Amino acid sequence: VGGYNGVNIDGLCRFFDCVWPKVLVQVPSAELHVCGHIYRAFLGKRFPNVTFLGHKETVESEYAHASVVINPVWIGTGLKIKTVEALARGKALVTTSKGIEGLPQSVLASAAVVENSHDFATQLTRFLTDAKARQAVSRAAAEFADIHLNKKTVYRELFEFLENVR
């Protein structure tokens, strides 16, 4: 899931160039669905086993069917909504250290966080081929979400501020 912006385009270009070919060697049946306006950056380009779905009003069905979610961002700052969405849905996630910015360090137990394209391909392949590993990180993601992504935790500082203002 990605908007049409430089950070997303850079990440997906790097993924297509350096990661996806390695994954397909190991898992030739792997498929990647790409949602969002990011498709505009790839008009007229074809990548094996990749389907650009364009903008969708809701991505729930895509998340429901996804075995693994990727967030291949290598630049940028701030909280990455794609990471939060994957964790909140208890999905196995492969991302980079930029993809977890803004989250507590405990997220490291809830996703595969990699520092280079080789490791990205290795972790993605692992989750696609090892159901136990995928299920374990999915459970960890769901537990992380239960603890860190609930209303009470997310809005705690706001509630405390409002309580002190009264």
Secondary structure as UniProt FT lines:
FT   HELIX           6..14
FT   HELIX           15..19
FT   HELIX           20..26
FT   TURN            28..29
FT   STRAND          32..35
FT   HELIX           37..42
FT   TURN            43..44
FT   TURN            48..49
FT   STRAND          50..54
FT   HELIX           60..65
FT   STRAND          68..71
FT   HELIX           81..88
FT   TURN            89..90
FT   STRAND          92..96
FT   HELIX           98..100
FT   TURN            101..102
FT   HELIX           105..109
FT   STRAND          112..114
FT   HELIX           117..129
FT   HELIX           131..148
FT   HELIX           151..154
FT   HELIX           156..165
//
